[in-house]
Amino acid sequence: MPLSDNNKLDLGTARARKRESIISAALALLDSDLIVDFDPVHSHLCPVDVVIIAGAPWLRDGLEKDFFKDESGYRKIGGGANTPSAPYFFRSVHNLIHFLKRQSLYYPRGSIPATPGMACFFDWEDRGRFNFAPDRSGIVIETKEGQVTQVVLAKRSLDSTQNSAYKVSRVNIAQDDEFDRALIGYSDLP
């Protein structure tokens, strides 16, 4: 039975509320403690996994269910051990992008203007496909004229001598800085 005009869900309003919720979740992670001795392959999900935590529970559940629909695709991306039983499965930016593309939610940079509340993805030149450092994705907090100007993401802590110390940070992005050059795309989260 079709819905009457009075009962139709305004998808624009629903998406705007979802984005606001994701921003709130990402900002709440700013208060988390410094994560020391973080191992991107073996450590369980924690606050430095900004996108998967801010998109919880829908993103994690959707990613896990999608693995069983396209197991060979995920194994092609990350090898035979690339399964939901490995913590890095949910941390892998390549897995996230693959899932979001399959859901028609991923937008390459330049295809649409970014909007606060979207996830964003970075491709650092010095990283390989099997590098699961959590600084490859974040949540867009501010934009100006379609350009991302501020994100929340995990960064190596500058106040720590340990290479494996991460802190969730608010990062300003200026046109043509290292973050701007590494930004490859955006996504709404399911």
N, C-alpha and C positions, 0 to 999 in steps of 0.2 A: 504494500500500500504506500503510495507516494506521500511524502510529508507536505503539509500545507506551508505556505510562506511564513506563517507565524511559528512553525515548529522547526524550521531549518536552522541548523547550526551555522553561525557566521564563522567560516574557516579563518578569515583574516583576524578576527578577534581571538579565536582559539590559539592561533599561531603566535600572536602578540603576547598572550598570557604565558604560553609555554616559554617563549624567549625571555620574558621577565623572570620566570621561575629559574631558568638556567643561569641567568646573570646573578640572581640572589644566591644560588648554590655555589657558583664560582667565587663570588665575593666572600662567602662564609669560609671558604678554604684558605683565605689569606691569613686567618688567625691560627692556622695549624702550625705545630712545632716544626723545627728543622728536622728533616728526615735524613739521618746519618746511617752509613753502611747500607745504603740502598743498592740493591742489585737488580737492574732492569729485567733480567731473565728470570730470577728466582723469587724475588720479593713479591709478597701478595699485594693486591691492589691497596692503595693508600692515598692520602690527599694529593700527592704529586701527580696522580693520574686524573688531572683536572677534567678532561672531557668525559671520560667514562663515569666519573663520580657525579659531575654536574648533570649528566644525562640519565642518571639512575632513576628507576630500575629499568626503564624501557630500552635504553641503548644496550646495556649488557645483555638483557634477555633477548633482544632482537638479534644481536650479533651471535649469541650462542645458538639460537634457532636457525639462523641463516647458515651457520657452519654445516648443519646436518642436511640442508638443501643443496649446498655447493661445496661439499667436503674436498673434492679434487681441486677446486679453485683456490681454497685457502691453503691446501698443502702445496700447491704450485707456488704460492706467494712465500711461504715460510718453511717449507720442508715437512717431513713426516711427523715431527713433534708439534707442529703448529695446530694445536687443538685447544678447545676450551678448558682442558684440564691443566694447561700450562698458564701461569699468571701473565706471562708476556703476551699471550694471545690477545687479551683485551687491551693491552698497552700498545700493541703494534699499530703505528699510523697506517701502514699498508693494509692491514686487516680492516681498520676503521673505514678507510677510503673505499676499499672494495665493497664492504657492506653498504655504505651510504650511496655509492654509485648504483648498486643493485636495487636500492630503494628509491632511486631518482631524487635523492636529496643532496648530492654533491654537485658543486658548481666550481669549475676551474676559475682561477682568478681572471677577472676581466669579462666574464660572461654575464654577471649580474653585480650590482653594487652590494657590498657587505652590509649587514645589519647587526646591531648589537643583539647578543643572544645566540648568534650563530657560532658553531665551532670553526676554527681556522687551523690550517695545516702548513707546516714549514718543511722545506727540504734543504737541509744544511749540506753544503758541498763536501764537507769532510766526513760524511756519514755513509755507511753502507746500508744495504737492505736489511741486514740482520742486527742493526743497532737499535735497541729499544729504549734509548734514553727518553725520558718523559717530556723533553723540551721541544718536541716536534708537533705538538698540538696545544691549543688553548681555546679560550672562550673570548669572543669579541665583546668588549665592554663599551667602547666608543668608536664612532666613525665621524668623519667630516667630509661631506661631499662624496660619499661612497668609498672613501679611503679609510682603511683601518688605522686608528690613531692610538688605541689602547686595548691590551688584552690581559687576561689572567692566564698564567702558565707556570710550569715548574722551571726553575733555573738553578744551575749550580750556585751554591751559596758562596758569596764573595768573602764572608766573614769566617770561612772554614778552610782549614788547610787540607781537608780530606776531599779527594776527587769525587767521592760517592755521596756528598751531602747536597741535598736539594731542598729548596724552599719555594712554596707557592708565592708568586710575586705578581704585582701589577706592573706591566711593562708598557712604556710609552713608545710608539712607533712613529718615526719621522720619515717623510718621503725620501726614498733611496738609502735608508740606513740598512744595517745588516738584516734586521728583521723584515723590513719591507722587501728587500731583494729575495729573501728566502720564502716569502709567503706564496703558496701555490694554489690555494683554493679555500672554499668555505662550504659549510653545510648546515642546514637545519638538522636538528636531531629528532628522531622519532618520538 
